Amino acid sequence: MSDWHNSNWAGSVRFDAERHHRPQTLAEVQEIVRNASKVRVIGSRHCFNGIADTSGDLLWLGNMDHAAVIDREARTATVDAGVTYETLCPQLHDAGFALPNLASLKHISVVGACMTATHGSGNKLGNLATAVSRLEMVTATGDVIELSRDHDVEIFHGAVVAVGALGVVTKVTLDLQPTFLMQQDNYEKLLFHEVYAHFDEITSAGYSVSFFLTWQHDFVDTVWVKQRVPSLTPVAVPENLFGAALASARPSGELPPDRVLTPFGQPGIWHERLPHYAFHDALRTGNELQSEYFVPRRHAIAAIQAIARLKAGLAPILGLSEIRTIRRDEFWLSSAYGEDAVGIHFNWLKDWEGVHAFLPTLEQTLAPFGARPHLGKLFAMSPRQLEVVYPRWADFRALVKKFDPLGKFSNPFVEKFVMGR
């Protein structure tokens, strides 16, 4: 197995697995799990802490079948766990279907994204896990079980976003909708006072809306508005958005050299516009670290104002932030469990010492708003703090004990943060 499987995408976390596996069938996965003492699964490596690490057997499921089985009547697609959105989405579009939303990039694996409640943006759009209606999982004994939204409601809500702690998910069924076209437009220099006064109107300006900012000015640097359109003919859009000027044709600012932006002002297929960018080489080591915190939407303005006061501390360690909205869901470990949320993302410079020193200050600032960290990214919260901000944390711990009493799927991350040991 090539060396890139030995570390995360950022190159900041080394994986200590004794053995690596690339199973091609469900039977192979069962055999590996049955014989292992410790097992974890790795996807696209787009994690920034030890969530995927193990001292035992590390599975990569990218060699399993990538063909989607589409049920046209039910409007679902069933896929093997290792498939990425980049491989899956063209299959769905060619069949006349689409997923409702995607994350910022599409080389990530479907199950990895769902396991950590990864999300896109949209007032009416849930995180990527909300598309899952059924999953197939290999348990600690090597047996295969199926859980569905309709028949296993309580356990299902604990098992879809499960950070790999219950078993090896080998297949998921996703809800689909008819395929659609989308246009992305860019507005620049949206003043903070307009954000505070018109947050709901601005985030309702499109199907998906993202704010990008450095926190060093009195404005949001850019606002990307994605809207569904009827054809490949560009749709005329307003010249300004609450004072921010339309700049689709020539967005200002320098793009990192490792990636290419999705086009502005040009309609395209949904999966070519919902992601923000694509890497030239997704397997290369990334030159950034990431954190993300989610606050209830009702606290969004106060949380943004509080972070803006930290601009001096952010300046030497931050590349860019993104602010997005996410609709509520019922998954126990979801960042939007029980309430509409706003995600505030931080693309840190690759300065671990500086970021590590600053995270407690950032989290203390966000604590009054009940901020939840993205579990696959960098955070400094204690297990007790996680249990406070994720109301079903103790229920999930009990579910882990039920599914994996001997801790086969555990690792230092699960032991510390989930089990509290």
N, C-alpha and C positions, 0 to 999 in steps of 0.2 A: 504494500500500500504506500502511495506517495506520501512525502513528508508533510504535506499540507494538512493531513488528518491528525497530526500530532499537536496542533495548536488551534486556537480560535482564529477568526478572520483577521482580527486586529494584531495578532501575534503577541498579545499581552498575557495570554493564559496558555500554559502547556498542559497537554493531556497526558496522564500517567498510566494509561491502560497497559496491562501486560500483554493483551492479545487484541488484534483488530480483525473484524470479520466483514465480509461483503456478501451476505446471503442473497440468493436469487429467488428463493421460494419460501412460502410459509412454513413448510416442513423443516427447512434449514434453520429458520428463526426459532422454531419450537425446540429443536435439538440443542442449539446453542444455549438458549435460556435454561433448559432443563438441566444441563450439565454445569452451568456456571454458578459461582458463588456470589459474584457481583456483575451487574449488567447495566450499561447505559447505552443510549442511542444518540448519535450525532447526525445533524442535518447539514445545513449550509455553513455551519460554524459562526453564524452571525449572532453570537452571544458574547457577553463581555465580563462574565464571571465564571465560576466553576460549576455552573448548573449541568453541563454535559459531561463532566469528567468522571472517571472511575479508575479504580486500581485493578479491576478485573477485565471484563470483556466489553469492548466498545464496538457497537454495531453501526454500520452505515448501510442504509436501505436503498441507496440510489441505483442498485443493479436489479431491483425488482421490476415487474412489468409496469411500464409507464402508460399503457393504453387505458383511457377512461371508458368505463361501461356506462353508457347513457341510457336512461329510462325516459323516453320522450313524454310518455303519458304522465309520469310522476314528476317530471322536470327535475331529475336528480342525475348526478354523476358519481359513480363509485370508483375510487382510485386507490392504488397501492401507496403506502405511506411515504416512500422515498421520492415521489414525484415532486418536482418544483412547479411553481406557478408559471414559470417561463415555458416549461414543456406542456403543462396542462391547458393553459388558456387558449392557444391556437386550436387545439382539438375541440374545445367547447364552442369557439366561434365558428369553426367550419361546420359544426353540427347545428348552428343556429341559436346557440345559447351563450350565456355569460354568467359570471359571478357578480354579485352586487357591488363588490368593493375589492380593492387590492391595497397592499402596503406600498411604501415609498419605492421599493425595488422588488423585482419579481424572480430573482434567481433563488430566493429562499424556498425551503421545502414546505409543503402544505401542512403536514402534521407538526413540524417544528413551530411554525407560526401559530397554529391553533393552540398548541400546548402552553404557550406563553401569552395568549391573548393579544397577539400582535394585531395591528389595526391600520386602517386608512383614515379617511376623514369624511365627515358628513353628519349633519344634525340628525338625519333619519337613518343613518347607517351604523350597524353594530360592528364590533371587531370581527376578525376573520373567522373566529370559532363559531360565530352565530350562524354560519352557513352549514355547519355539521348537523346532520340529522341521525346518523348512525355511525358507530365505530366497531371495528374488530380488533381484539387485543389478545396478545399472548400473556398469560399470567405467570406467576413465579413457578408454578408447577409444570409449565410448558403447555398447558391446556389453552384452548382458544375459546373466548367468550365474545358475545355481541351485546352491545348496549345501544338502545335507541331512545330518541326523544319522546316517542309515543308510549313506549312500554316500560321504560326504566327511568321515569322522570327525575326522581331525587338523586339516584346514583349518577345518572347521566350528567346532571349539572355539576357534579363533583369530578367527573372523569374526563371531560373534554379539555378543560384547562387544568392540567395535572402535573406539569413540569416533569413528566416522565417517571413519576414516583409510584404509579400503580401497575405498570406493565409496559410491554412493547406494543404500541399501536401499529398494526400492519395494514389497515384499510379503513378508509372513511367514505361516507356518502355525503355529498354536498348538495344543497338546494341550488337550483339554477333559475334564471329568468331569461327571456328572449334577448338575443344579442342586441347591442346598441352602439351608436357612434358618440363620440365625445370631442369637445373642443376645450382647450386649455388657454386661458389668457392670464396676463401678468400685470399687476398694478404696483406702482412704486411710491414709497414715502407716504404711508398712511399714518397720520399723526396719532400718538397715543391717546390724546383726549377724544379723538373720534372713535377709537377702539372702545374706550370706556363708556362713551355715550351711546354707541350703536353696535355693540358686540353681536346681538342677536340678528340684526338686519344684515350685517356684513357676513356672518357665517351662514346666512340664508341666501346669499347672492348666487350660489351655484349648488350643484349636486354634491360637490366636494370643494372645500375651501381650506387653504393652508396659509398661515402667517409665517414668514421667515424674518428673523431679526437677530441682531448682535447685542442688544440691550445698551448700546453705547450712544444712542441718539434719542431724540424725543419722538421718534417715529419707528414704525415697523418697516423694515427695508423693502420687502416685497410681499404681495398677497397673490397667491395663485388660485384662480377660480376655474373650476372644471364644471362644464355643463353638458348635459345630453343634447344632441342636435339631430335633425332629421336626415341630413345628407352630408356628403363630403364637400359641399359648398360652404365656405366660411360664413359664420353668422356674425352680423354686426353686433358689437357690444358697446356699452356706455364708455365714453372717453375718460370718465373718472369714477372712482368709487369712494364716496365720502371724502373727496379731496385728493385721493391718491390717483396719479396719472396713469393711464393705460400705456404700457410699454412692451406689448407683446412681440413686436417685430425685432427689437434689439434690446433685450434685457441687459441692464447694467450689471457690473460686478464681474469678478473673475471666477470661473468654474474650476474646481480641482481637476488636475489633468488626467485623473484615472477614470473619469466618467463622462457621459454625454446626457444632456437634458432631453426630456421629451419635448416635442415641438410646441411652440405657442402659436395661437391664431390659425391653426390648421386642423380641421376635424380629422379624426382617425378612429380606428377600432378601439373599443373600450380598454382592452388590455395593453394598448400602445399609448394610452393617455393617462390612465389612472396612476401608474407608477410615476414618480418624479424624474427618475433617471435610470440609466443602466451603466454598469461597469464595463470598461473595455475588456478587462480580464477579472472575472469575479473570484478567481482562485488566488489571486495575488494578495499579499498581506496589506490590510488597510491602514491608512495613516491617521487613525482617529480612535477615540474612545467614546462611549455613549452612555448616557443616563436618560431616564424619562420618568416624570412624576405626573400623576393624574389627580385632579381635584374635582369634586362635584361641580357641575356646571354653575350652580347658584353661587359658588365662591370664586368663579373664574376671574372676574375683574379684580377683586381684592388680592388674589394670588399673583396676578400679573403685576399689579402695582407694587407688591412686596418684593418681587424679584427685580423689578426695575431699580429698586433702591440698592441692589447689590452690584451695580455695574462696575464699580472699581475692582471688586474681587473677581468678577467674571472676565474682565478684559484680558488678562495675561494667559488664560487657560481655555477660553471658548472660541471655537470656530464659528458656529452658527446654531441658533435655536429654531425650532418649529413648534407652532401651536396649532392643535387640531381638535375637533369635536368628535365625540363618540356616543352613540345611543346606548342606553342602558341595556343590560342583559341579566341573566340569572345564574351565570357560572360562578361557582364559589370563589375561585381565585382570579376572577376577572377584575381588571382595573375599573370597569364600569358596572360592577355588580350592584344592582338595586337602584342605580341612579345615573342619569345622563352625566357624562364626564367630559373634561377638557384635558387633553394631554399636552404637557410642556416638555419638549424634547431638547436635549443638550448634546450637540456634537462637539466633544471636547478635543482639544489638541492632544497629541500623544505625550502627555506630561502626567504620568500616573501620580507622582508625588504631589504636584500642585492640585490635581483633581481630588485625590484622597484627602488632602488637608481641607479642601473647600466644601466637600459634600456635607459634613455635619452642619455647617453654617447654612447651606441651602435647605437642608431638611428641617432645621430648626425654624427657619423662616416660613416654610410651608406647613409646619405642624398644625397651626391653628385651623387649617382648612381641611384636615383629614387626608393629606396627600398619600397616595399609594405609589410605590415604585414599580416600574416595569421589572418583573422578576428575572428577566434574561439580561438585564443591563446592570450598570454599576450603581450601588446604593450603599449607605452606611447604617441603615436602620437595624435595630436589634430584633431578634425573634419576637420578643414581647411587643415591640412597636408594630410589627407586621400583624400580629394577632389582634391588635386594637383597630387597625385601619381596614383589615379584611375581616368582616364580621363572621364569615363561615370558616375561618382558619382552623379552629378547633374541630369542626366537623370534618374538614379535609384530613386532619391528622388521624382522626378515628377511621376514616375510609382507608388511609394508607395502612394502618394496622390490620384492618380486615383483609385487604387484598394482598399485602406483602408483610406478614408478621415477622419474617426472618430478615427483612431488610435487603433482599436481593437487588432491588432497584434503587437502593439508597446510595448516597455518596456524601462527602462532607457538607455539600450545600443542603441536601435534604435533611441530614442529621441535625445540622445547626438550625436552619430556618423553619423547616416543617415540623420536625420532631422535637425541637427545643432541647437537644442534648448537648 
